Amino acid sequence: MQPFLEIIRSLESRFLSETILRLVLAAVLGGCIGLERELKHAPAGLRTNIFICFGAAMFTILSDKLAGMSVGDHTRIAAQIIPGIGFIGAGSILHARGAVTGLTTAATIFVVASIGMAVGGGLYLPAIFATALILICLSILFVVETRFGLKTLVMTYEAIGPNGEAIIAAANQVLEDERKGMQSVHVGRSDHEYRILFKVDATRREHEMLMQRFRQNPAFTRIASLDDSEKQ
């Protein structure tokens, strides 16, 4: 009886150490991707990616171990991770007047969950390779897109002039010539001037071209860009 109990304790200890190793590795790999996202100021940052990767690994382990306690499908719980992650990814995608943002964040969340499932299933090397490949894609491709002007930016413009209607008409004319649209228009007035805020989705080079044309238009007393945010 005693040797049997020792074998049981040995198996439990081995299972516990292996489970802890998988969960820690999932948190580390998710943290690596999350840190990169945090530095890029993406909606899903360090903590979000850690939790997603850790949770996917945990559910994968539970799916296997709980089914092993009885006659059941070892993938039943794990199979529900995919629609659950799809729901989270859909929530990270924002749509406002034709501008869609958050696609990269949603795709990253989907991949991070798959890495967590791989770690939970004991596939350590594929999970580490996938993490390294994702980091390369997020970092190197971002530099390439930025350098060649492929990355689109949603930039806010502040236009000031004596006539609000003339400002909007002039801005729309310039944007139509460049096949762009005006988004989130806000009109304000102080003293004898109108202040118009609007957003434009374009690449950095296109924004530079738009700014040049705006400054050449007499309808604007002053035109400036307040900020810009990259579409992730």
C-alpha positions as CSV (number, residue, x, y, z in Angstrom):
1,M,0.0,0.0,0.0
2,Q,2.8,2.4,0.9
3,P,4.7,2.1,-2.4
4,F,1.4,2.7,-4.2
5,L,0.8,5.9,-2.3
6,E,4.3,7.1,-3.0
7,I,3.8,6.5,-6.7
8,I,0.5,8.5,-6.6
9,R,2.3,11.4,-4.8
10,S,5.1,11.3,-7.3
11,L,2.7,11.5,-10.2
12,E,0.8,14.3,-8.6
13,S,4.0,16.2,-7.9
14,R,5.1,15.7,-11.5
15,F,1.8,16.8,-12.9
16,L,1.7,19.9,-10.7
17,S,5.3,21.0,-11.7
18,E,4.5,20.4,-15.4
19,T,1.3,22.4,-15.1
20,I,3.1,25.3,-13.4
21,L,5.8,25.3,-16.0
22,R,3.2,25.5,-18.8
23,L,1.4,28.3,-17.1
24,V,4.5,30.3,-16.4
25,L,5.8,29.9,-20.0
26,A,2.4,31.0,-21.3
27,A,2.5,34.1,-19.2
28,V,6.1,34.9,-20.4
29,L,5.3,34.4,-24.1
30,G,2.1,36.4,-23.8
31,G,4.0,39.1,-21.9
32,C,6.7,39.3,-24.7
33,I,4.0,40.1,-27.3
34,G,2.1,42.3,-24.8
35,L,5.1,44.4,-24.1
36,E,5.6,45.1,-27.8
37,R,1.9,46.1,-28.0
38,E,2.2,48.3,-24.9
39,L,5.2,50.2,-26.4
40,K,3.1,50.8,-29.5
41,H,0.2,52.1,-27.3
42,A,-2.2,49.4,-28.7
43,P,-5.5,48.9,-27.0
44,A,-4.5,45.3,-25.9
45,G,-1.3,45.8,-24.0
46,L,0.9,43.9,-21.6
47,R,-1.7,42.7,-19.1
48,T,-4.3,41.8,-21.7
49,N,-2.0,39.6,-23.7
50,I,-0.6,37.9,-20.6
51,F,-4.1,37.1,-19.3
52,I,-5.2,35.8,-22.8
53,C,-2.2,33.6,-23.2
54,F,-2.4,32.3,-19.6
55,G,-6.1,31.7,-19.8
56,A,-5.9,29.8,-23.1
57,A,-3.2,27.6,-21.6
58,M,-5.2,27.1,-18.4
59,F,-8.4,26.1,-20.3
60,T,-6.4,23.7,-22.5
61,I,-4.9,22.0,-19.5
62,L,-8.3,21.8,-17.8
63,S,-9.9,20.5,-21.0
64,D,-7.5,17.6,-21.0
65,K,-7.3,16.8,-17.3
66,L,-11.0,17.1,-16.4
67,A,-11.9,14.9,-19.3
68,G,-9.3,12.4,-18.2
69,M,-11.1,12.0,-14.9
70,S,-14.1,10.6,-16.7
71,V,-15.1,9.4,-20.1
72,G,-15.3,12.6,-22.1
73,D,-14.0,14.7,-25.0
74,H,-10.5,16.0,-24.2
75,T,-11.0,19.0,-26.5
76,R,-14.5,20.1,-25.5
77,I,-13.4,23.0,-23.2
78,A,-10.5,24.0,-25.4
79,A,-12.7,24.2,-28.4
80,Q,-14.7,27.0,-26.8
81,I,-11.6,29.2,-26.6
82,I,-11.7,30.2,-30.3
83,P,-15.3,31.7,-30.3
84,G,-14.5,33.4,-26.9
85,I,-11.3,35.0,-28.3
86,G,-13.3,36.0,-31.4
87,F,-15.7,37.9,-29.2
88,I,-12.8,39.7,-27.5
89,G,-11.2,40.5,-30.8
90,A,-14.4,41.9,-32.3
91,G,-14.6,44.2,-29.3
92,S,-11.2,45.6,-30.1
93,I,-12.2,46.6,-33.6
94,L,-13.6,50.1,-33.8
95,H,-15.6,51.5,-36.7
96,A,-16.4,55.1,-37.0
97,R,-17.7,56.7,-40.2
98,G,-15.9,54.4,-42.6
99,A,-12.6,54.2,-40.6
100,V,-11.8,50.8,-39.2
101,T,-9.2,50.5,-36.4
102,G,-8.0,47.7,-34.2
103,L,-7.6,44.9,-36.8
104,T,-3.9,44.3,-35.9
105,T,-4.9,44.2,-32.2
106,A,-7.7,41.7,-32.9
107,A,-5.4,39.5,-35.0
108,T,-2.7,39.6,-32.3
109,I,-5.2,38.5,-29.6
110,F,-6.2,35.6,-31.8
111,V,-2.6,34.5,-32.3
112,V,-1.7,35.0,-28.6
113,A,-4.6,32.7,-27.7
114,S,-3.3,30.0,-30.1
115,I,0.2,30.3,-28.4
116,G,-1.4,29.8,-25.0
117,M,-3.2,26.7,-26.3
118,A,0.0,25.3,-27.7
119,V,1.8,25.8,-24.4
120,G,-1.1,24.2,-22.5
121,G,-0.9,21.2,-24.8
122,G,2.8,20.8,-24.2
123,L,3.9,22.1,-27.6
124,Y,6.7,24.3,-26.3
125,L,8.9,24.7,-29.4
126,P,6.0,25.7,-31.8
127,A,4.7,28.2,-29.2
128,I,8.2,29.8,-28.8
129,F,8.7,29.9,-32.5
130,A,5.3,31.5,-33.1
131,T,6.1,34.1,-30.5
132,A,9.4,35.0,-32.1
133,L,7.8,35.2,-35.5
134,I,5.0,37.4,-34.3
135,L,7.4,39.8,-32.7
136,I,9.4,40.0,-35.9
137,C,6.3,40.7,-37.9
138,L,5.1,43.4,-35.5
139,S,8.5,45.1,-35.2
140,I,10.2,44.8,-38.6
141,L,7.1,45.1,-40.8
142,F,6.0,48.2,-38.8
143,V,9.3,49.9,-39.6
144,V,8.9,49.0,-43.3
145,E,5.4,50.3,-43.5
146,T,6.3,53.5,-41.8
147,R,9.4,54.1,-43.9
148,F,7.6,53.6,-47.2
149,G,4.5,55.4,-46.1
150,L,2.2,52.4,-46.2
151,K,0.8,52.9,-42.6
152,T,-2.4,54.8,-42.4
153,L,-3.0,57.5,-39.7
154,V,-6.1,59.1,-38.4
155,M,-5.1,62.7,-37.9
156,T,-7.1,65.5,-36.4
157,Y,-7.0,68.9,-38.1
158,E,-7.8,72.2,-36.6
159,A,-8.9,74.8,-39.1
160,I,-9.6,78.5,-38.1
161,G,-11.1,81.2,-40.3
162,P,-13.7,84.0,-40.5
163,N,-16.3,81.9,-42.3
164,G,-17.3,78.4,-41.0
165,E,-19.1,77.3,-44.2
166,A,-16.2,78.4,-46.4
167,I,-13.8,76.5,-44.2
168,I,-15.8,73.3,-44.5
169,A,-16.3,73.7,-48.2
170,A,-12.6,74.4,-48.8
171,A,-11.6,71.4,-46.8
172,N,-14.1,69.1,-48.5
173,Q,-12.9,70.3,-51.9
174,V,-9.3,69.5,-51.1
175,L,-10.2,66.1,-49.7
176,E,-12.4,65.2,-52.6
177,D,-9.5,66.0,-55.0
178,E,-7.4,63.6,-53.1
179,R,-10.2,61.1,-52.7
180,K,-10.4,61.4,-49.0
181,G,-13.2,62.0,-46.6
182,M,-13.8,64.2,-43.6
183,Q,-14.6,62.5,-40.3
184,S,-15.9,63.6,-36.9
185,V,-16.5,67.2,-37.7
186,H,-16.9,69.7,-34.8
187,V,-17.7,73.3,-35.3
188,G,-17.0,76.0,-32.7
189,R,-17.0,79.8,-32.7
190,S,-15.1,82.3,-30.6
191,D,-15.1,86.1,-31.1
192,H,-15.2,86.6,-34.9
193,E,-13.5,83.3,-35.9
194,Y,-14.7,79.8,-36.5
195,R,-12.8,76.7,-35.3
196,I,-13.4,73.5,-37.2
197,L,-12.0,70.1,-36.0
198,F,-12.1,67.2,-38.4
199,K,-10.3,63.9,-38.8
200,V,-8.8,62.4,-42.0
201,D,-7.6,58.8,-42.5
202,A,-4.5,58.7,-44.8
203,T,-0.9,57.8,-45.0
204,R,1.8,60.1,-43.6
205,R,2.8,61.3,-47.1
206,E,-0.8,62.0,-48.0
207,H,-1.2,64.0,-44.8
208,E,1.8,66.1,-45.7
209,M,0.3,66.7,-49.2
210,L,-3.0,67.7,-47.6
211,M,-1.4,70.1,-45.2
212,Q,0.4,71.8,-48.0
213,R,-2.9,72.3,-49.9
214,F,-4.8,73.4,-46.8
215,R,-2.1,76.1,-46.1
216,Q,-2.4,77.4,-49.7
217,N,-6.2,77.9,-49.4
218,P,-7.3,81.4,-48.4
219,A,-10.3,80.1,-46.5
220,F,-8.0,79.1,-43.7
221,T,-6.6,81.8,-41.4
222,R,-4.7,79.0,-39.6
223,I,-4.5,75.2,-40.1
224,A,-2.7,72.7,-37.9
225,S,-2.7,69.0,-37.0
226,L,-3.3,68.3,-33.4
227,D,-2.3,64.6,-33.1
228,D,-2.2,61.4,-35.1
229,S,-2.9,57.8,-34.2
230,E,-1.8,54.8,-36.3
231,K,-4.4,52.3,-37.3
232,Q,-3.6,49.0,-35.4
